Amino acid sequence: MLSRIGSSLKPHHDPSFTVDFDQQSTRSAGSVVEGTVNLTLDDQGGAGGIGRKAFSELRIKFGAVQHSTYQHYRPQPGPMGLSGQDYRSETHPMLESGLILWSSPRLPPSTPGASTSSSSNRPSGGKQVISLPFSFSLPTLEEQEASGFILPPSWEGGTRSQAGDVGKGRAEGRDVGRNSYYIKVTGMRTAMLSTNERVVLPFIYLPPATVPVDIIPPPIFPPPEEGDSTLPIRPPPRPLDDDGWVTVRTQKSFRESLFGKSGLVVVSLTAPALPAYPTSHPIPYYLSLIIKSPPSSSTSSQPQLRLPSPSNVKLLLNRTVLTEAQGARQNVRQLVGPVVDFGSEKRIWHGDMFYSEEYEEDEGGGRKKAGKVVGRWAREVVIVGEMRFEGVGVGPSFDRGESKQGRLACDYWLSVHVPIKGISSDLDSDNFLPVTLSSRIDLESLDDRGVWKETGGEEWLPSYFDASDEKTDIFEDEKKS
């Protein structure tokens, strides 16, 4: 499939060259990046135009860059009486390689002593189109590990305005950063005041998956068939940590009236204890919501415990982006979106009232007074299902590498929101469960050139292919020598 080219890169005349390159397929470690440049030559073997418009040579560049930004806004004058913002940006090359595809027989090369890969393709006469193939190889995973830097995925960090109230910096829409992989073909013109002709073609790179999907546990309880809402009376047992699962827990006290005693809301989430979750595969979970009354005796009348509606509960994916630019570093926190639609989930069990005796606990879940036992009436809601990360449009996690040469890092975590009825604030647990997200690329599924032909699932790259976006220096003209 031919490439998508941004409008600002389309020349106002018939182009002197075109590029055949498959932008739609995804590359991974060890992939071959190849294509063909079709160059139109005039009857004297030149290209690009006549006189000052003529090309001296045709270059191709293959590269990858990290573009990072730092932004700090001071709404009030500081100690030195300064206000405003400190904004910095940096473009850090991760990969860079290039060659000269063609040199003009009429003009000296813009780079003295440079060699060309196609000197034998110059015609003796007559206007024609010549094909100039190119091929580059991405480093293998072994080569990347040896260098101490694993290439991150193609990625866009969005803008700080998407970070909300918890984001660092003023919300004015500046990019946080991006990882870009691309090829760029440039027709060089050496004449004074002439403009080079260029085409930039980004392509998607994803690192290999770190977790095979066959080790992901099956659903805790299979989803009911269409039209069947029958469930067992009791929920399935919670998976045990000893069986390869992990459980996180948080709680919050609440009051239903101004002078009433405090009850408790306890939230527990159980998920597979895997080093990473593949973004393309559903991940089973077990969620327990328990509402506990204020301390009371077992002989007292049962209180009216109002359980939160499951449709109002939210399990949200968030990310923290570490960005470094020109020596300044900051974390930008962003909400990605919900990974579970509790409103449409059918596997929900509402338990009966029960009485339990336990040690009194503080807000953090620890014992408040050693040896003191309190009793509470309680009710539980159990929800089982699958978390889905692909639907929220999210890429894999990545870090700066062991060598710390990267300028960006992206970590994910789950937060939970449970509405509480009464006068107390809702339960919002930040960083409830840290998660690492893995690529959906399986090296065994790549073709013999290391290319993954499946398309779709790149919702986290809304403007990645917009080559008219001049946010990084990959879109700038090559400098004239």
BELSULQUI-V405696 format. One record per backbone hydrogen bond with DSSP energy under -1.0 kcal/mol. CO is the residue of the C=O (numbers start at 0). NH is the residue of the N-H. E is the energy in kcal/mol with one decimal. If there is no record, write none. Layout:
co=CO nh=NH e=E
co=CO nh=NH e=E
//
This chain:
co=5 nh=8 e=-1.6
co=6 nh=9 e=-1.3
co=15 nh=39 e=-2.9
co=17 nh=37 e=-2.9
co=19 nh=35 e=-2.0
co=20 nh=22 e=-1.1
co=25 nh=451 e=-3.1
co=26 nh=205 e=-2.5
co=27 nh=30 e=-2.2
co=30 nh=137 e=-3.0
co=32 nh=135 e=-2.6
co=34 nh=133 e=-2.4
co=35 nh=19 e=-3.2
co=36 nh=131 e=-3.0
co=37 nh=17 e=-1.9
co=38 nh=129 e=-2.7
co=40 nh=127 e=-1.3
co=41 nh=44 e=-2.0
co=45 nh=41 e=-2.8
co=46 nh=54 e=-3.6
co=49 nh=52 e=-1.6
co=50 nh=53 e=-1.7
co=55 nh=103 e=-2.5
co=56 nh=187 e=-2.7
co=57 nh=100 e=-2.4
co=57 nh=101 e=-1.3
co=58 nh=185 e=-2.4
co=59 nh=98 e=-2.0
co=60 nh=183 e=-2.6
co=61 nh=96 e=-2.3
co=62 nh=181 e=-2.4
co=63 nh=93 e=-3.4
co=63 nh=94 e=-1.9
co=64 nh=179 e=-2.5
co=65 nh=91 e=-3.3
co=66 nh=177 e=-1.9
co=67 nh=89 e=-2.4
co=69 nh=87 e=-2.8
co=71 nh=85 e=-2.9
co=73 nh=83 e=-2.0
co=77 nh=80 e=-2.1
co=81 nh=77 e=-2.9
co=83 nh=73 e=-3.8
co=85 nh=71 e=-2.1
co=87 nh=69 e=-2.8
co=89 nh=67 e=-2.8
co=91 nh=65 e=-2.7
co=94 nh=63 e=-2.0
co=96 nh=61 e=-3.6
co=98 nh=59 e=-2.4
co=99 nh=116 e=-2.3
co=101 nh=57 e=-2.7
co=110 nh=113 e=-2.2
co=117 nh=120 e=-2.1
co=118 nh=121 e=-1.0
co=127 nh=40 e=-3.4
co=129 nh=38 e=-2.5
co=131 nh=36 e=-2.3
co=133 nh=34 e=-1.8
co=135 nh=32 e=-3.6
co=138 nh=29 e=-1.2
co=139 nh=143 e=-2.2
co=140 nh=144 e=-2.6
co=141 nh=145 e=-2.0
co=142 nh=146 e=-1.3
co=143 nh=148 e=-1.5
co=147 nh=402 e=-2.1
co=154 nh=178 e=-2.5
co=157 nh=175 e=-2.6
co=158 nh=161 e=-1.6
co=159 nh=162 e=-1.3
co=163 nh=166 e=-1.2
co=169 nh=171 e=-1.8
co=173 nh=159 e=-1.8
co=175 nh=68 e=-1.4
co=176 nh=156 e=-3.1
co=177 nh=66 e=-2.7
co=178 nh=154 e=-1.7
co=179 nh=64 e=-2.2
co=180 nh=202 e=-2.2
co=181 nh=62 e=-2.3
co=182 nh=200 e=-3.1
co=183 nh=60 e=-2.6
co=184 nh=198 e=-2.3
co=185 nh=58 e=-2.8
co=186 nh=196 e=-1.9
co=187 nh=55 e=-3.1
co=190 nh=193 e=-1.7
co=196 nh=186 e=-4.1
co=198 nh=184 e=-2.6
co=200 nh=182 e=-1.5
co=203 nh=26 e=-2.8
co=204 nh=153 e=-2.9
co=211 nh=214 e=-1.4
co=212 nh=215 e=-1.5
co=224 nh=227 e=-2.5
co=239 nh=242 e=-1.4
co=240 nh=243 e=-1.6
co=243 nh=272 e=-2.4
co=245 nh=270 e=-2.3
co=247 nh=268 e=-2.6
co=249 nh=266 e=-3.1
co=251 nh=264 e=-2.3
co=253 nh=262 e=-2.9
co=254 nh=422 e=-1.9
co=262 nh=253 e=-1.7
co=263 nh=291 e=-3.3
co=264 nh=251 e=-2.0
co=265 nh=289 e=-2.7
co=266 nh=249 e=-2.4
co=267 nh=287 e=-2.7
co=268 nh=247 e=-2.6
co=269 nh=285 e=-1.9
co=270 nh=245 e=-2.9
co=271 nh=273 e=-1.6
co=276 nh=437 e=-2.5
co=277 nh=280 e=-1.3
co=282 nh=386 e=-3.7
co=284 nh=384 e=-1.4
co=285 nh=269 e=-2.5
co=286 nh=382 e=-2.8
co=287 nh=267 e=-2.3
co=288 nh=380 e=-2.8
co=289 nh=265 e=-2.7
co=290 nh=378 e=-1.9
co=291 nh=263 e=-2.1
co=296 nh=299 e=-1.1
co=302 nh=304 e=-1.1
co=308 nh=311 e=-2.1
co=309 nh=312 e=-1.3
co=313 nh=416 e=-2.6
co=314 nh=338 e=-2.1
co=315 nh=414 e=-2.5
co=316 nh=335 e=-2.5
co=316 nh=336 e=-1.7
co=317 nh=412 e=-2.1
co=318 nh=333 e=-2.8
co=319 nh=410 e=-2.3
co=320 nh=331 e=-2.5
co=321 nh=408 e=-1.6
co=322 nh=329 e=-2.0
co=324 nh=327 e=-1.9
co=327 nh=324 e=-2.6
co=329 nh=322 e=-2.5
co=331 nh=320 e=-3.1
co=333 nh=318 e=-2.7
co=336 nh=316 e=-3.1
co=338 nh=387 e=-2.3
co=340 nh=343 e=-1.1
co=345 nh=347 e=-1.8
co=346 nh=383 e=-1.9
co=348 nh=381 e=-2.5
co=353 nh=377 e=-2.7
co=355 nh=375 e=-2.3
co=357 nh=373 e=-3.3
co=359 nh=367 e=-2.9
co=361 nh=364 e=-1.7
co=365 nh=361 e=-2.6
co=368 nh=371 e=-2.0
co=371 nh=359 e=-1.7
co=373 nh=357 e=-2.9
co=374 nh=295 e=-2.5
co=375 nh=355 e=-2.3
co=376 nh=292 e=-3.2
co=377 nh=353 e=-2.4
co=378 nh=290 e=-2.4
co=379 nh=350 e=-3.3
co=380 nh=288 e=-2.8
co=381 nh=348 e=-2.7
co=382 nh=286 e=-3.2
co=384 nh=284 e=-2.1
co=386 nh=282 e=-2.5
co=389 nh=392 e=-1.4
co=397 nh=409 e=-3.0
co=399 nh=405 e=-1.9
co=400 nh=403 e=-1.5
co=406 nh=323 e=-2.2
co=408 nh=321 e=-2.2
co=409 nh=397 e=-1.6
co=410 nh=319 e=-2.7
co=411 nh=434 e=-1.9
co=412 nh=317 e=-3.0
co=413 nh=431 e=-1.7
co=413 nh=432 e=-1.5
co=414 nh=315 e=-2.7
co=415 nh=428 e=-2.2
co=416 nh=313 e=-2.4
co=417 nh=426 e=-2.5
co=426 nh=417 e=-2.6
co=428 nh=415 e=-1.3
co=432 nh=413 e=-2.4
co=435 nh=276 e=-2.9
co=436 nh=396 e=-2.2
co=437 nh=278 e=-2.0
co=440 nh=208 e=-3.2
co=441 nh=444 e=-2.3
co=442 nh=445 e=-1.1
co=446 nh=449 e=-2.2
co=448 nh=31 e=-3.0
co=450 nh=446 e=-2.2
co=451 nh=25 e=-2.5
co=457 nh=460 e=-1.9
co=462 nh=465 e=-1.3
co=464 nh=466 e=-1.6
co=465 nh=468 e=-1.8
co=468 nh=470 e=-1.1
co=471 nh=474 e=-1.6
co=472 nh=475 e=-1.2
//
